[in-house]
Amino acid sequence: MIYAVGGCGGTCVLSYPKGKLVGELAYDGYADCSDGNGDVFIPTQAEVVEFAHGGTTPIATYTVPYTPPVGWSVDLQSGNLAVVNAGFVAVFPAGSKNPISYNTLLNAQYCGYDNVGNLFVDGFDGSKWGLSELPEGGSTFEKLTLDQSVGQPGQVQWDGQYLSYESQESGRPTISRLSISGSTATVVGQTRLKRVPRALRLSWIYQGSVVAPYVVNGPASKDIGIWKYPKGTSTKRIMQFGDFNKKPFIFNGVTVSVGPSR
């Protein structure tokens, strides 16, 4: 399922990959994410709310020390939940409601875990864009050096092989693939999504596809696209959201939730 925050009175729930509206949740936020069990995490102004795959009633809430929460990610190895706001990240160990706070050394925006539990945060480093890392098992963040500009900070996610960095820069939305070695992040490739005339909202990469809301005209974002990844060729444009089409809304981000195999 696709969970698209910012629409349908909170969050639109759509079938994947067809994009048919199958439900809605009365929770809204800047973005959302999901874990390996298909649980979906959606923020409010002061907490992050967790739903089971396909569920409509929260199964857990996490009160965050820095509000409002902006970006978050779940470590698929440990189950830890990381929530970022401004210069700090609050990490909730799996099964705990008591977070550990870390200074990211940046004006942090979004975060993402890689496949071995390293946590990466993008954001602003003075007048520049930056990236920092909390190594798995570590206690402090360290700044990384980017070998080239990757654009205004957006979604950070492990794409199965590389760390992906989405640029939300208007006019040239790209997803950069980064190889991390020591304190250096090297761009090994970039994806430009076709038929995105202005800017992306927060995307989600899943099994060779990337799903994202995007801006067509003006500031509103009511379209969701699906592209092949990393090619960037368009495969689907989702434009119909039932009776909610008649109401103004702006999608902020999406996640793809897949329930556990039975």
C-alpha angles and dihedrals in degrees: 000000000000115000109198114188120210099043141075092039091306116344129007116218112208135179116252126263098355094056098221114160108248102163149332139232126213093229125099136180148140094288143329140222140194137214136221092277092055093252111151125217119206125177132225125187095282108015147027116244121209125210129186115239107286092001126133100195121071115250095192142003128207119204109215123213093218119051140245099022111226111179134012144171140188122227105231090205102052103015091237115155118218120198121187132202127162109318099344142073124205112206117199109201112227110285093009131112092194111089130206113225125220132186107233094198087232140077084259124213112168138003142201140181123228125220095277101045102268110143120219127193129190126199145114123319101192106298092343135073117252147184130210135183137215104200117223107274091011128128103209138045121239127199119246126215115233115212092215141004114286100181138243112345118268138145118349117201143151106250096195095271109025140023107262122215117193118207115214091191110140114247098016110050109178139165112220122204111219130200111204120211118166107310095339128094113199123195107231096173145348131218121210109195112226121239096018102129100180124006146331129239118212112313136204127214118211129168100326097328136089121210121197144153112237141191117251106167128001122344096309121102113197100144127085121199135196118206136178110257130253092002094062096216115148119247104164141016116197113203107148122085103164117242089348089075087079093057128074116249141144124219112225101185147329142223132193114229120198118187121231116273115256 
